[in-house]
Structures are given as structure tokens and as C-alpha cells.
């Protein structure tokens, strides 16, 4: 009886923990593919899970921050989705590679021309963006997720440091520090990867050499041991015969 109560209590606790943890994975989020370094360019993915059991996600609208406008925003073509890019005039032109930019992308909208994101699935919406600002540590994007039943979920609440996460947090892109040489962080990453690969290759070669030496010594040891055993047996026989 006691065991069954403990099992029931454990199951209830597990269900409660699961119920509390599900929303954390159901938010619309944004993550870079690699690094999103200040002053550079990055490819980012807006990850959109379907939270409903009886409706599909048929539309995603992502609004870009107006306090840190981005001059270059390019979506990747996605089968099954129509993509609209909205540009607006800037109050203050941007200086990009010595050229004045008077307008920037303020919103990108993906509209499903098929089934969209069905229940139990998620999808990533990639964008190439830049030049990333150098005077902030993050960019906040506000997103609207529309379902086939006309329900709209507004992911627009800005998370505040030191406070609990809001119910409908806006996607936040964390920016990494710019590389010391002023190049995009991916260049440094490539060099780092190459150096790591070279070191790994050297380590592998060293390991292979060590393994080969160990095998040779092992074989020699076995042969010497076998010879010793044979010698011992023959010596024993000679003593017996004597």
C-alpha cells in the first residue's frame, strides 16, 4: 500500500514538473548559426514550435528593433512559405561601409501556402542579418504567431534582468564581442577550428605511434614469455629423465 502511494506521488510530481517545464521549450526563440559578433554579420534562425493540438501555425511576423536598425536582412527561400520583407524610412540614416542608408527592414513575414507547422512539429526560419550593432549586447525581436484557427500569440514581452521570465517573451539575440582584429568572429572561429583540427591530427598520430609501439612490445613480451615457458618445461623434463 505504502509503495503504491509513493509511486503515485512520484508520478504526480513528475507530471507537475513536466507541465511546468513545457512552456520553456514552447517559446518562439532566435539563435545564431555560429557567432553573432558585434559589428559583423550572422545567420540566425527563428525557431517556432507549434503549441496547439488542434491547429497549425500558418503565419510568423518578426518585427526588427528600431533603436538598432539593420541595413541588410536577407531571408532564405523556404518551400511552403511566402516571404514578405517590409522596409521603412529611418529617422537617422545609417553609415554602412561608407554609404548612407536611409531605410532598413522593419519586419519580415512568413505566410504558409500549404499546411504550415502542424501539431507536434516545429520549424526554423533563417535570416542573414547585418551589420550588427556594436553599442549593445543584445537585439530584441517581437514576433506574432498566427494559427489556422485565427488565434494570434504575441511574443512581445521583453525579459528583464533579475526578474522572472514573462509568459510571452520576445525572442532575444545575444551578441558576442567583436574579434580583436576587427573581422567577423567566424574568421577567428575558422582559424581556431583549423588549429584544433591540426592539434587533433597530431594527437591522433602520436596516439597511433604509441599504440603501435605498445603492440610491438606486447608481441615481443608474449614471444619471450612463451620461450621462457617452453624452456621451463624442457628443463623440467630433463630433470625428470635424469
C-alpha positions, -999 to +999 in steps of 0.1 A: +000+000+000+028+024+010+048+015-021+018+023-043+013+057-026+049+066-031+047+056-068+015+076-072+031+106-055+062+103-077+041+101-109+021+132-098+053+151-091+068+141-125+037+153-143+038+186-124+075+191-133+067+183-169+038+206-170+059+234-156+088+228-180+068+226-212+063+263-217+100+270-215+105+249-247+074+263-265+086+299-269+095+315-302+133+319-300+162+332-321+196+316-322+227+323-344+242+297-366+277+301-352+286+335-338+267+368-338+296+392-332+292+429-328+299+448-360+297+416-381+271+396-400+253+365-389+228+339-400+201+335-374+172+310-370+138+319-355+126+286-340+088+283-340+072+253-322+035+246-326+019+247-292-016+237-302-030+202-307-059+212-330-044+240-352-013+246-374+009+277-374+002+294-406+020+328-402+050+343-384+057+380-383+090+392-369+095+429-361+130+443-360+143+467-334+140+503-344+167+515-319+193+494-336+182+491-373+198+466-396+206+477-431+210+441-445+183+415-440+180+386-464+156+356-459+164+321-471+137+307-495+115+282-478+093+257-496+057+260-485+061+296-472+056+331-489+081+357-475+074+394-474+101+419-464+089+453-451+113+483-452+108+517-436+124+551-437+149+558-410+148+589-388+186+589-388+204+574-418+229+546-412+266+547-423+274+513-438+308+508-455+310+545-462+275+546-477+244+563-462+214+540-458+181+558-454+159+528-450+160+495-432+140+463-428+114+467-400+095+434-404+097+400-421+065+380-426+063+343-434+029+331-446+022+294-452+008+285-487+004+249-476-002+231-442+022+253-422+036+239-390+013+211-379+007+200-343+037+182-328+063+199-351+085+230-352+103+249-379+132+272-383+130+304-402+166+316-412+177+351-419+211+366-429+214+399-410+239+427-405+257+448-398+252+440-362+254+470-338+285+475-316+268+495-288+245+468-274+248+433-261+215+420-275+188+426-300+151+421-291+127+410-319+090+410-313+071+381-330+035+373-338+025+336-343-008+330-361-027+297-361-051+282-386-079+288-361-072+326-363-056+326-328-026+350-325+001+346-299+021+378-293+057+371-283+064+407-274+073+409-237+109+420-231+126+399-205+141+420-177+173+411-159+167+399-123+130+392-130+111+361-138+107+353-175+074+367-188+046+344-201+052+355-237+089+365-240+101+382-272+130+364-290+163+379-278+196+376-298+227+377-276+257+394-293+292+383-287+323+406-286+339+416-318+372+400-327+403+420-318+414+423-355+380+437-363+370+409-386+338+388-382+341+363-354+336+335-379+371+341-393+386+336-359+364+306-354+377+291-387+413+296-376+405+282-342+388+252-358+418+247-381+442+249-352+421+224-332+419+201-362+457+202-367+463+196-330+438+167-330+455+152-360+489+155-343+475+140-311+459+112-332+493+105-349+511+105-316+484+082-302+487+058-332+525+058-328+522+050-291+496+023-298+519+007-324+549+007-301+528-008-273+516-035-296+551-044-308+563-046-272+533-067-263+541-092-291+577-093-281+567-099-245+544-127-255+571-144-276+597-140-248+572-153-222+563-183-244+600-191-249+605-189-212+576-213-205+589-237-232+624-236-217+610-243-182+590-273-195+620-288-213+642-282-182+617-300-160+615-330-184+653-332-184+654-333-146+627-360-145+645-381-170+677-378-151 
